[in-house]
Amino acid sequence: MGPPSRAQQHQPRCQHRVTDPLTAISGLRFASSGRGKRIHRYKHQAEVTHDAQIPIRPRRRSADRGWATGSIPAATMQYHAYNRLGSGGGGGGGGGGTPSPPASPRRSPRVYRRGSGKGILGRGGVGPQVGPRAFPQRMVWMILSLLLRRQAIFLFAPLLYVSAMLVYMGTLSIDSGVRIISRSPPGSVYRSPRLYERLRPDMDADNSTDGVSSGALTYHLLLILSAVWKHSHRGSVWQPCVKTSTHGLPDSNGYIYVEANGGLNQQRTSICNAVAVAGYLNATLIIPNFHYHSIWRDPSVQAGQIFVILLDISDNWCSKFDDIYDKDHFINTLKNDVRIVDNVPEFIMDRFGHNMSNVFNFKIKAWSSIQYYKDNVLPKLIEERLIRISPFANRLSFDAPPAVQRLRCLANFEALQFSNPIANLSEKLVSRMKKHSKDTNGRYIAVHLRFEEDMVAFSCCIFDGGEEEKQDMDAARERGWRGKFTKPGRVIRPGAIRINGKCPLTPLEVGLMLRSMGFSNDTAIYLASGKIYKAEKTMAPLLEMFPLLQTKETLASAEELAPFKNYSSRMAALDYSVCLHSEVFVTTQGGNFPHFLIGHRRYMYGGHSKTIKPDKRKLALLFDNQNMGWKSLKRQMLNMRAHSDAKGIEMKRSTDSIFSFPCPDCMCHANKTENAKPSSAR
């Protein structure tokens, strides 16, 4: 049977039949390899017409393939599919035995192999022929085909991105790459000297007094100082209202001995907390002993004397409390609230063999509550009659009942007064400072500067001292904190420390800050500090900006300072007194000194601290900006000064210290003094 004519090819349906069962079976076997849809279609047709003859749509075949003719019984078609191989090896063009079934669909509907003579097929037939591609085109085509078929582009994209970034950052060696100019991170370089040199002409022009009369200049200076505290009038409604008890004391439950460690104001914390604990437990307080410390080493307190303290405190050895504070005033002020004695009675010391090391020593956690003392310390105190608490700094929480807070207020603001030698010299220094500021009616500015060698070393900040500074700081850290800064794994980032506001302000930065806050170079300034690191070099810019600057060394003679010269706590007491009576107090670093001084000034000045507390993080960014202009810097500093004024009056929160925030526990409104807390509350 020959091939069908062209007219037969275009007939809508053909009535050919497949009469050979083997042909249908072999067609089913071949069609099972991926042609399930076609089998399913013919099975469905067989089920519908069981005994009918299924017409077969003729399929277009190539020249080397035969044509499927005839029809298949419906019963046979239910289980078999077309056979495109034929039976008996016939699959040729014509004249064979059994014709072949329709061909399988082409592998790709779009692209044929280049060697087969076929092009790109459109809907109407064969498309145009594509010529042979060049080698680069074939490579690009293969890569794109691989990426698109396997979706490997998502794997190569991160690698391409990382490679591009490495090239951009300059870590890869590329001859023709872009040169990257690196800049040090903010805060990693001490840039304040450059800023000062650039802004100095504008600063001097802004402060020029040429052609101004002395009377006008005096009025100008007075106007500046009087206009600093615009919110200070709000503090007039607050006044101290701490009262002593008028009732007698019951019998004592025992004696408490504490050791006050640290510097002047840390010792002050220990004293006030000891008074509060002794009063709350109805105990007798022994005059606190000042513990020897490597930083606050005084010649009068040596290691051997500490051993004497522990062996026998009943001897006539002086605890050195009265070297700094007026002991008699301290005892008399608290006599109706707390019993205070110099020494432990002999009959008590006999029980311990006159050896203080045999006395039970409580190791109390920092910031313990007063309830802890009542539950744990009081029973042992009643049993032993004498207990020792060492160390005692920061061993009582800030949050406490009103009775405890009242004793703290009474001890800090009323009972603790400096000894006569310190008080007398302090009065002279304040008087002389007011004479130096006669143009402002005796008003002066006090600045607490912490740029001593130990503070610079502890901060781990880098300034402009170079290799010499590095060697000095390494040696100071090893002396004061042996091994603390050289532990394995410890990473020190000076730039991050400066940006976080942890670096101490240098004398240059303090002067730049004050001048941009509006204080002219005719302002009288008292500088409270220890021995400034590299003072000859670092103090020069500050003296240029404020020629009237004074210190205790310039106000007092060498003979007057001789009794205090080698005693760190006593020298700090002199600074404390002069700063307390200043019109403006400027703190440049945290610590116990400004912590107590701010609260004491609030207690004295109607609730307002009259203190400038700069935002050191903001200062670090401003001083690091080499594009900063004088007017912009001055505007920022005036806003910072106004913020300090607004924060001058603050109420104490539960987590705040009563020594810095005396309102409302230690102070009350002027028209509400009759509603003050009763002092007898215990």
NUFI-793397 format. One line per 5 residues: number of its first residue (from 1); for each residue x, y, z of C-alpha. Coordinates in pm, 1 decimal, padded with zeros to 6 digits. Layout:
NUFI-793397
NUM	X Y Z; ...
END
This chain:
NUFI-793397
1	00000.0 00000.0 00000.0; 00155.9 00323.9 -00108.9; 00172.5 00650.2 00080.4; -00143.6 00856.7 00096.7; -00207.1 01126.0 -00148.6
6	-00194.5 01497.3 -00055.2; -00573.7 01508.7 -00047.4; -00583.4 01220.5 00199.4; -00330.0 01390.4 00422.3; -00563.5 01687.1 00471.3
11	-00875.2 01488.5 00546.2; -01009.4 01565.6 00892.9; -01022.2 01204.1 00994.2; -00893.0 00873.4 00855.5; -01063.5 00533.8 00883.3
16	-00748.9 00319.1 00880.9; -00732.3 00027.5 01122.9; -00446.5 -00149.2 01290.6; -00517.2 -00516.9 01259.8; -00197.4 -00657.8 01410.5
21	-00216.2 -00697.2 01792.3; 00162.1 -00711.7 01821.3; 00185.5 -00372.3 01668.9; -00041.1 -00229.2 01936.9; 00150.2 -00407.8 02216.6
26	00486.9 -00281.4 02098.0; 00342.7 00066.6 02060.4; 00220.8 00051.5 02420.0; 00565.3 -00050.4 02538.4; 00733.0 00232.3 02351.4
31	00479.5 00493.8 02447.5; 00516.2 00411.6 02817.7; 00850.6 00592.7 02824.3; 00719.4 00941.2 02882.3; 00407.7 00958.1 02667.4
36	00151.4 00905.2 02941.0; -00073.6 01182.2 02828.4; -00120.3 01025.6 02484.1; -00192.8 00681.8 02633.8; -00444.9 00830.6 02869.8
41	-00620.1 00998.3 02580.8; -00653.3 00679.5 02377.0; -00763.0 00477.0 02678.7; -01037.5 00727.4 02736.2; -01151.8 00698.7 02374.4
46	-01146.7 00317.3 02399.0; -01366.7 00319.9 02706.0; -01619.6 00542.8 02537.8; -01642.1 00336.3 02213.5; -01568.0 -00020.0 02310.0
51	-01645.1 -00204.8 01985.2; -01634.8 00089.8 01754.1; -01351.5 00165.8 01524.4; -01143.0 00461.4 01646.3; -01057.2 00697.9 01365.6
56	-00694.5 00800.7 01357.6; -00580.5 01156.2 01282.7; -00300.1 01131.8 01024.4; 00029.1 01285.3 01151.0; 00277.9 01473.7 00939.6
61	00589.2 01259.5 00896.3; 00933.9 01321.2 00751.9; 01039.4 01161.7 00429.2; 01208.6 00862.0 00593.2; 00902.3 00759.8 00803.0
66	00592.7 00572.7 00704.2; 00226.9 00654.7 00760.2; -00011.0 00492.1 01002.9; -00326.0 00369.3 00830.7; -00640.9 00187.7 00926.4
71	-00822.1 00180.4 01254.5; -00788.1 -00006.4 01585.8; -01063.5 -00199.3 01752.8; -01185.6 -00029.5 02062.9; -01131.4 -00342.6 02275.3
76	-00768.7 -00358.8 02168.8; -00718.1 00017.7 02202.7; -00820.5 00005.6 02569.4; -00495.6 -00169.4 02657.7; -00254.1 -00073.4 02383.2
81	-00106.5 00238.2 02228.4; 00029.4 00324.1 01890.6; 00341.1 00147.3 01768.4; 00571.0 00370.0 01572.8; 00826.4 00092.4 01505.8
86	00596.1 -00126.7 01300.1; 00598.7 -00504.8 01283.2; 00830.1 -00714.1 01078.9; 01089.9 -00443.3 01046.1; 00885.5 -00232.9 00814.7
91	00921.0 00131.0 00902.8; 01021.8 00250.3 00563.0; 00850.6 00466.5 00320.9; 00603.9 00252.1 00140.9; 00506.1 -00095.4 00039.2
96	00579.8 -00243.5 00383.7; 00371.1 -00472.9 00590.4; 00221.8 -00286.2 00883.9; 00242.8 00090.9 00873.2; 00399.9 00284.4 01163.6
101	00208.4 00494.8 01418.5; 00252.3 00872.9 01441.4; 00592.8 01006.0 01545.3; 00673.1 01134.2 01895.7; 00690.8 01512.7 01946.8
106	01016.5 01685.1 01878.6; 01261.6 01730.2 02165.0; 01263.1 02108.7 02149.4; 00983.4 02317.8 01997.6; 01216.8 02605.1 01918.0
111	01571.9 02507.1 01834.1; 01699.0 02221.9 01616.4; 02049.1 02092.5 01595.2; 02260.7 02298.1 01370.4; 02373.5 02008.1 01150.4
116	02030.2 01876.5 01061.0; 01952.6 02147.4 00814.4; 01659.9 02278.4 01020.4; 01617.8 02626.8 01149.3; 01393.9 02795.4 01393.4
121	01035.4 02692.5 01346.0; 00758.3 02940.1 01347.6; 00395.9 02871.7 01342.9; 00382.1 02851.6 00969.0; 00663.1 02604.8 00908.1
126	01039.0 02601.8 00877.3; 01218.8 02927.5 00965.2; 01531.5 03077.4 00811.1; 01858.7 02889.6 00820.2; 02115.3 02985.7 01094.6
131	02473.2 02987.3 00989.7; 02763.3 02845.0 01189.5; 02853.7 03045.2 01503.4; 03201.3 03162.3 01597.6; 03385.4 03007.1 01893.2
136	03327.3 03301.8 02137.4; 02958.5 03294.9 02052.4; 02938.9 02922.6 02118.7; 03115.9 02964.4 02454.0; 02887.2 03246.9 02562.6
141	02584.4 03049.0 02448.6; 02696.2 02741.6 02643.2; 02761.7 02940.2 02962.3; 02429.1 03121.0 02946.3; 02244.2 02800.0 02869.7
146	02411.4 02628.4 03164.6; 02330.9 02911.1 03403.1; 01972.7 02946.7 03288.8; 01896.9 02574.1 03281.9; 02063.0 02490.3 03614.6
151	01976.2 02824.4 03780.1; 02338.7 02850.6 03890.6; 02324.0 03225.9 03856.8; 02204.2 03235.8 04217.0; 02521.7 03055.6 04324.9
156	02759.2 03269.8 04121.7; 02599.6 03604.0 04214.1; 02743.2 03617.5 04572.3; 03085.9 03524.8 04441.6; 03069.9 03795.4 04180.4
161	02957.4 04049.6 04444.5; 03237.5 03961.3 04686.9; 03493.7 03977.4 04408.5; 03370.9 04319.7 04303.8; 03385.2 04447.0 04662.0
166	03739.6 04317.9 04707.6; 03843.9 04497.0 04394.5; 03672.1 04816.4 04509.1; 03826.6 04812.9 04856.6; 04170.6 04771.9 04709.3
171	04262.2 04442.6 04874.4; 04334.5 04282.6 04537.6; 04647.2 04385.9 04355.5; 04525.3 04540.9 04032.8; 04757.8 04764.2 03837.6
176	04481.2 04961.6 03675.7; 04254.4 04972.5 03984.2; 04123.1 05287.4 04149.0; 04340.1 05420.9 04430.5; 04151.9 05425.5 04759.6
181	04240.0 05706.4 05002.4; 04166.3 05581.9 05354.7; 04060.1 05812.5 05640.1; 04095.3 05732.6 06007.0; 03768.5 05644.2 06184.2
186	03605.4 05920.1 06391.5; 03768.5 05964.2 06729.4; 04076.8 05756.5 06653.4; 04293.4 06068.0 06614.5; 04317.6 06355.3 06862.5
191	04228.2 06646.5 06630.9; 04141.8 06916.9 06884.5; 04476.6 07104.6 06846.3; 04418.1 07145.5 06472.2; 04065.7 07272.6 06533.4
196	04192.6 07520.5 06791.0; 04457.9 07661.5 06557.5; 04202.9 07705.0 06280.7; 03935.0 07867.2 06501.1; 04164.3 08084.4 06709.0
201	04146.8 08396.9 06483.9; 03764.8 08389.9 06489.3; 03766.9 08325.8 06863.0; 03993.5 08623.4 06932.9; 03788.2 08847.0 06703.8
206	03468.7 08744.5 06881.3; 03626.1 08830.3 07218.1; 03788.8 09155.1 07109.5; 03762.8 09436.1 07369.4; 03939.3 09705.7 07170.7
211	03775.5 10043.1 07229.9; 03558.3 09912.9 07513.4; 03572.8 10098.7 07840.7; 03646.9 09920.2 08164.7; 03298.5 09994.9 08296.2
216	03133.4 09849.1 07989.1; 03361.5 09545.9 08005.7; 03274.3 09487.0 08370.3; 02905.2 09512.6 08291.6; 02949.0 09270.0 08001.9
221	03124.9 09010.6 08217.2; 02868.9 09045.4 08493.6; 02587.8 09008.5 08243.6; 02735.7 08685.3 08109.5; 02768.8 08520.3 08450.9
226	02430.2 08639.9 08572.6; 02258.6 08514.7 08256.6; 02400.0 08162.8 08275.9; 02134.7 08030.5 08515.0; 01798.3 08139.8 08380.6
231	01619.7 07860.5 08568.0; 01785.1 07917.2 08905.7; 01488.8 08118.2 09036.0; 01284.8 07801.9 09032.5; 01505.0 07667.1 09308.1
236	01405.5 07939.9 09552.3; 01105.3 07731.8 09662.7; 01335.6 07454.1 09792.6; 01519.6 07469.6 10120.8; 01691.7 07221.5 10355.8
241	01453.7 07058.4 10600.1; 01661.1 06787.5 10769.8; 01597.5 06785.0 11142.5; 01766.3 06600.8 11424.0; 01579.4 06375.3 11658.8
246	01457.0 06508.7 11991.9; 01402.4 06170.4 12155.6; 01652.6 05977.0 12358.8; 01828.8 05668.7 12225.3; 01745.9 05319.7 12354.1
251	02013.1 05079.2 12471.7; 02266.6 04988.4 12204.7; 02261.3 04647.4 12036.9; 02638.7 04645.8 11993.6; 02932.5 04812.8 11817.5
256	02997.0 04840.5 11444.2; 03344.9 04904.4 11307.0; 03383.2 04992.1 10937.0; 03676.8 05067.8 10710.7; 03622.5 05350.7 10462.4
261	03831.5 05280.4 10154.7; 03900.4 05489.3 09844.2; 03948.2 05861.1 09800.7; 03796.1 06157.4 09979.3; 03440.8 06130.5 09847.0
266	03429.0 05751.5 09839.5; 03523.1 05764.5 10207.4; 03243.3 06015.6 10252.2; 02997.7 05762.9 10107.2; 03115.8 05499.9 10353.6
271	03077.6 05736.0 10649.2; 02721.8 05837.6 10560.0; 02612.9 05478.4 10494.5; 02771.5 05364.9 10821.8; 02572.1 05630.5 11010.0
276	02251.0 05515.2 10839.6; 02311.2 05145.2 10911.4; 02413.1 05205.6 11275.8; 02110.5 05425.2 11337.9; 01871.4 05179.1 11174.7
281	02011.5 04883.9 11375.4; 02033.6 05090.4 11695.7; 02407.3 05021.2 11716.2; 02703.3 05225.3 11835.5; 02930.4 05340.8 11552.5
286	03304.0 05356.0 11600.8; 03467.9 05649.1 11422.2; 03539.9 05502.5 11076.4; 03894.3 05421.4 10982.8; 04033.7 05530.0 10645.0
291	04176.8 05232.5 10464.6; 04511.0 05252.5 10286.2; 04484.6 05253.6 09907.5; 04753.0 05240.7 09640.1; 04609.0 05538.2 09450.4
296	04526.5 05756.1 09751.4; 04846.6 05682.0 09939.5; 04922.3 05936.1 10210.3; 05250.7 05936.2 10401.5; 05061.2 05933.6 10729.4
301	04899.5 05598.2 10647.9; 05147.8 05321.5 10582.4; 05106.0 04949.0 10552.5; 05252.9 04890.8 10896.0; 04994.8 05118.3 11052.9
306	04716.3 04921.8 10890.3; 04852.0 04613.7 11065.7; 04840.0 04805.1 11393.9; 04475.7 04893.0 11331.1; 04381.4 04530.2 11285.4
311	04569.8 04421.4 11596.1; 04444.3 04673.5 11846.1; 04214.1 04967.7 11787.5; 04178.1 05031.8 12159.8; 04516.5 05203.5 12176.0
316	04559.4 05574.2 12140.0; 04640.3 05538.4 11769.4; 04445.6 05805.8 11575.9; 04214.9 05688.5 11296.4; 04294.9 06010.5 11104.2
321	03927.3 06091.4 11072.8; 03988.3 06426.7 11240.9; 04266.6 06513.0 10995.6; 03994.4 06579.0 10738.1; 03668.3 06623.4 10927.8
326	03566.9 06800.2 11246.9; 03514.8 06500.6 11473.2; 03350.5 06688.1 11759.8; 03096.6 06853.2 11530.2; 03026.6 06516.6 11370.6
331	02953.1 06346.9 11703.9; 02748.4 06633.9 11848.2; 02529.7 06672.8 11537.7; 02433.6 06304.6 11544.7; 02419.2 06251.8 11921.6
336	02037.5 06225.2 11929.1; 02025.9 05986.4 11632.9; 02335.1 05763.2 11649.1; 02585.1 05686.7 11924.6; 02939.9 05748.8 11800.5
341	03258.8 05672.7 11997.8; 03630.5 05685.8 11928.8; 03725.8 05338.9 12049.0; 03576.9 05007.4 12152.8; 03546.7 04967.2 12531.3
346	03810.0 04752.2 12702.5; 03565.6 04490.9 12830.3; 03454.1 04425.7 12471.4; 03809.5 04395.5 12338.7; 03897.9 04152.9 12620.1
351	03663.3 03899.9 12463.4; 03867.9 03908.2 12142.5; 04211.9 03921.1 12301.9; 04257.8 04283.3 12194.5; 04306.2 04150.6 11840.9
356	04079.1 04300.9 11578.7; 04142.3 04012.6 11340.3; 03945.6 03787.7 11580.0; 03634.0 04000.5 11535.7; 03376.8 03855.7 11299.4
361	03401.4 04034.2 10961.8; 03095.0 04059.3 10741.4; 03153.7 04037.9 10366.3; 02852.1 04221.5 10234.1; 02758.0 04248.2 09867.5
366	02760.2 04587.3 09704.5; 02430.7 04777.5 09704.6; 02267.4 04550.3 09963.2; 01929.0 04658.4 10096.0; 01874.4 04779.6 10449.4
371	01651.2 04477.3 10504.6; 01954.7 04253.6 10450.5; 02128.2 04426.1 10740.4; 01824.8 04377.3 10961.0; 01786.8 04008.3 10875.4
376	02152.7 03902.7 10872.3; 02372.7 04158.4 11046.3; 02153.2 04247.6 11343.8; 02129.1 03892.3 11492.0; 02507.4 03853.0 11472.6
381	02555.7 04198.0 11622.0; 02338.4 04113.7 11922.8; 02523.4 03785.3 11967.0; 02882.0 03911.2 11932.8; 02835.9 04268.7 12057.0
386	03104.5 04375.2 11806.9; 03122.6 04317.9 11432.8; 03350.4 04445.2 11160.7; 03249.7 04533.6 10802.5; 03539.9 04570.5 10563.4
391	03534.0 04701.1 10297.9; 03226.9 04918.7 10332.6; 03220.1 05142.5 10023.4; 02892.4 05115.7 09827.0; 02751.2 04846.4 10056.5
396	02408.0 05009.2 10091.9; 02158.4 05055.3 09809.1; 02040.5 05398.4 09695.3; 01677.5 05309.3 09748.9; 01598.8 05299.8 10120.6
401	01317.6 05385.3 10364.9; 01272.4 05750.5 10468.1; 01432.4 05690.9 10808.5; 01754.6 05570.9 10642.2; 01753.6 05855.0 10390.1
406	01709.8 06111.7 10665.6; 02020.9 05981.8 10843.6; 02215.7 05996.5 10519.7; 02109.7 06357.8 10462.8; 02193.4 06452.6 10817.7
411	02538.1 06296.0 10802.8; 02639.4 06431.1 10461.3; 02501.2 06784.7 10457.6; 02507.4 06875.8 10826.9; 02740.0 06654.8 11032.8
416	03039.8 06625.9 10797.6; 03235.6 06949.7 10803.9; 03602.8 06982.6 10725.0; 03852.7 07013.9 11005.2; 03965.6 07358.3 11119.8
421	04297.2 07362.6 10927.6; 04123.2 07272.5 10600.3; 03828.8 07506.2 10664.6; 04051.8 07802.3 10750.8; 04268.9 07772.0 10440.6
426	03960.7 07710.1 10224.8; 03807.2 08036.4 10340.8; 04126.3 08219.8 10247.2; 04130.3 08063.9 09902.4; 03765.5 08155.7 09839.7
431	03828.0 08512.0 09955.4; 04130.8 08550.0 09729.8; 03943.7 08401.6 09437.5; 03666.5 08658.9 09480.6; 03923.9 08936.9 09477.3
436	04055.4 08810.3 09143.2; 03699.9 08827.6 09010.8; 03609.0 09172.1 09142.4; 03495.2 09276.9 08793.9; 03211.5 09026.3 08827.8
441	03121.8 09106.8 09188.0; 03320.0 08813.9 09321.7; 03164.7 08556.7 09090.7; 03400.2 08302.1 08941.0; 03393.0 07972.5 08755.3
446	03532.6 07651.2 08904.7; 03645.9 07373.3 08670.4; 03715.0 07019.0 08784.7; 03983.1 06890.3 08545.5; 04080.9 06523.5 08548.4
451	04390.3 06502.2 08331.8; 04629.7 06346.7 08579.2; 04859.9 06069.5 08467.4; 04660.2 05794.6 08636.7; 04333.9 05913.4 08476.8
456	04486.7 05934.0 08129.8; 04636.4 05588.3 08174.1; 04313.6 05435.0 08300.5; 04110.0 05576.7 08011.7; 04335.5 05407.5 07750.2
461	04284.0 05708.0 07521.1; 04553.7 05828.2 07282.1; 04647.1 06194.0 07258.3; 04929.5 06374.6 07078.3; 05223.7 06256.9 07290.4
466	05350.2 05995.1 07047.3; 05579.9 05714.4 07157.9; 05677.7 05888.2 07479.9; 05315.3 05909.5 07585.7; 05263.3 05541.2 07506.9
471	05558.6 05437.6 07725.3; 05442.8 05660.2 08011.4; 05090.2 05524.1 08000.4; 05203.0 05159.1 07985.5; 05422.5 05214.3 08290.3
476	05141.6 05392.4 08479.8; 04894.5 05111.9 08407.6; 05139.0 04851.3 08527.3; 05200.7 05041.5 08851.4; 04837.7 05110.4 08933.1
481	04654.3 04812.0 08781.8; 04908.7 04537.1 08739.0; 04810.4 04307.4 08454.2; 04454.7 04440.1 08420.1; 04506.3 04596.2 08077.3
486	04735.1 04323.9 07938.4; 04512.2 04021.6 07990.6; 04497.8 03783.8 07692.3; 04202.7 03855.8 07468.9; 04143.6 04210.0 07593.7
491	04095.1 04449.9 07304.0; 04131.5 04826.3 07359.7; 03987.1 05061.2 07096.3; 04087.0 05421.3 07177.0; 03873.4 05563.5 06895.6
496	03557.4 05395.7 07023.9; 03638.2 05509.8 07378.3; 03661.6 05873.3 07266.1; 03343.5 05860.4 07057.3; 03156.6 05712.9 07355.8
501	03261.3 06010.4 07567.9; 03493.2 05814.6 07799.5; 03812.8 06008.1 07737.4; 03904.1 06282.7 07985.8; 03885.9 06630.8 07839.3
506	04224.2 06791.1 07785.1; 04295.8 07146.3 07909.7; 04277.8 07265.4 07548.6; 03933.0 07111.3 07500.0; 03808.4 07260.9 07826.4
511	03919.8 07608.6 07718.9; 03767.7 07567.0 07373.0; 03440.9 07453.9 07527.6; 03418.7 07745.3 07773.1; 03509.0 08009.5 07515.8
516	03245.9 07878.1 07274.9; 02991.2 07882.3 07560.9; 03029.6 08258.8 07579.2; 03283.3 08306.0 07860.3; 03541.5 08565.8 07759.9
521	03913.2 08556.0 07832.7; 03859.7 08804.5 08118.3; 03662.1 08550.9 08320.3; 03819.0 08437.1 08648.7; 03853.5 08058.8 08663.2
526	03958.3 07830.3 08947.6; 04104.6 07499.0 08832.9; 04055.9 07203.7 09070.6; 04284.6 06918.0 08979.2; 04577.0 06706.3 09078.4
531	04909.2 06703.0 08901.9; 04833.3 06756.2 08531.7; 05007.9 06520.8 08293.0; 05275.7 06709.6 08097.0; 05141.8 07033.5 08247.7
536	05391.7 07262.9 08077.4; 05273.4 07152.9 07735.4; 04906.8 07069.8 07791.1; 04818.8 07374.9 08004.7; 04960.1 07632.0 07762.0
541	04647.8 07658.5 07536.6; 04415.4 07690.7 07837.4; 04623.4 07973.5 07982.2; 04617.0 08147.5 07645.1; 04238.8 08138.8 07640.2
546	04194.9 08227.4 08011.7; 04490.0 08425.2 08149.1; 04315.5 08480.2 08487.4; 04312.7 08109.9 08568.0; 04405.2 08022.6 08927.0
551	04480.5 07706.7 09124.4; 04534.3 07638.5 09492.9; 04908.8 07647.5 09425.6; 04883.5 08001.2 09282.4; 04638.8 08131.0 09544.4
556	04820.0 07996.4 09851.8; 05183.2 08024.1 09950.2; 05413.8 07727.4 09984.2; 05409.9 07763.8 10364.4; 05030.1 07756.1 10374.1
561	05015.4 07441.8 10160.4; 05296.3 07261.1 10342.4; 05068.4 07078.4 10594.9; 04852.7 06947.1 10307.5; 05104.2 06907.5 10025.3
566	05164.8 06533.9 10046.5; 04810.6 06433.2 10144.2; 04582.3 06363.5 09849.1; 04257.4 06365.0 10047.9; 04334.1 06694.9 10220.7
571	04429.7 06863.4 09893.6; 04105.5 06736.1 09741.7; 03917.2 06884.8 10038.9; 04059.8 07228.9 09956.3; 03942.2 07200.2 09596.9
576	03600.7 07081.8 09714.0; 03549.8 07390.1 09931.5; 03651.6 07643.2 09664.1; 03433.0 07474.8 09399.1; 03138.9 07465.5 09638.4
581	03124.3 07846.9 09660.0; 03171.2 07924.0 09289.1; 02901.9 08081.1 09071.9; 02946.5 07817.7 08800.3; 03087.6 07468.6 08846.8
586	03207.9 07279.6 08538.5; 03260.4 06905.5 08556.8; 03462.0 06737.7 08282.0; 03473.6 06377.6 08404.7; 03253.0 06152.5 08612.5
591	03348.4 06037.9 08958.5; 03270.3 06085.1 09324.4; 03404.5 06442.0 09338.1; 03138.7 06596.5 09106.5; 02889.5 06337.5 09230.0
596	02894.6 06484.7 09582.0; 02963.1 06842.7 09479.8; 02658.2 06868.6 09253.3; 02430.3 06745.9 09532.6; 02591.9 06972.5 09789.0
601	02545.0 07275.2 09561.0; 02177.7 07183.5 09515.1; 02143.6 07170.2 09892.6; 02305.8 07514.8 09925.9; 02149.7 07697.0 09628.0
606	01782.0 07616.8 09664.9; 01777.7 07297.7 09462.9; 01973.2 07420.4 09155.9; 02317.0 07271.5 09104.4; 02452.9 07562.4 08895.5
611	02670.3 07309.0 08718.3; 02768.3 07271.5 08353.5; 02780.4 06904.5 08267.5; 02878.8 06874.9 07899.0; 02769.7 06600.5 07664.0
616	03109.1 06442.1 07599.0; 02986.4 06224.0 07314.6; 02867.9 06530.3 07129.9; 03189.9 06713.1 07215.0; 03395.2 06430.4 07067.4
621	03210.8 06457.3 06735.6; 03233.2 06836.8 06728.8; 03605.2 06846.9 06803.3; 03668.3 06572.6 06547.5; 03496.9 06770.8 06270.0
626	03768.7 06972.5 06096.6; 03508.9 07158.8 05890.2; 03341.4 07305.4 06198.7; 03318.8 07684.0 06197.5; 03333.6 07910.4 06500.8
631	02971.1 08024.2 06476.6; 02844.3 07668.9 06441.0; 03052.9 07551.7 06735.8; 02935.0 07842.1 06949.2; 02572.0 07770.0 06868.2
636	02613.5 07406.3 06969.1; 02789.0 07496.9 07294.1; 02528.6 07754.8 07394.0; 02260.5 07489.8 07351.9; 02463.3 07254.4 07570.1
641	02495.4 07522.7 07837.5; 02120.3 07587.4 07828.2; 02056.5 07214.9 07866.6; 02271.6 07208.0 08182.8; 02070.2 07500.0 08317.1
646	01742.4 07321.0 08251.8; 01871.4 07005.7 08424.2; 01991.1 07201.9 08727.5; 01681.4 07116.3 08931.6; 01602.1 06745.5 08928.7
651	01409.9 06519.5 09162.2; 01558.9 06197.6 09290.8; 01442.0 05872.1 09138.4; 01459.8 05533.4 09306.4; 01788.6 05446.1 09136.3
656	01954.0 05783.9 09198.8; 02190.5 05872.6 09478.8; 02063.6 06099.8 09749.7; 02409.3 06259.4 09762.3; 02353.3 06400.6 09410.0
661	01975.4 06450.7 09424.7; 01876.5 06577.2 09770.4; 01525.4 06677.6 09658.5; 01283.1 06581.2 09800.0; 01432.1 06358.1 10074.9
666	01662.3 06624.2 10221.4; 01478.0 06936.8 10104.1; 01121.1 07060.3 10091.7; 00925.2 07352.2 09950.6; 00958.1 07677.3 10140.1
671	00584.5 07704.5 10198.5; 00558.7 07342.4 10305.5; 00819.8 07319.8 10579.7; 00553.5 07227.5 10827.0; 00488.5 06914.5 10618.7
676	00846.1 06794.1 10642.2; 00899.1 06433.1 10733.7; 00914.9 06381.7 11109.5; 01275.2 06340.0 11214.1; 01188.7 06086.0 11479.0
681	01070.9 05831.3 11221.8; 01294.5 05527.1 11247.3
END
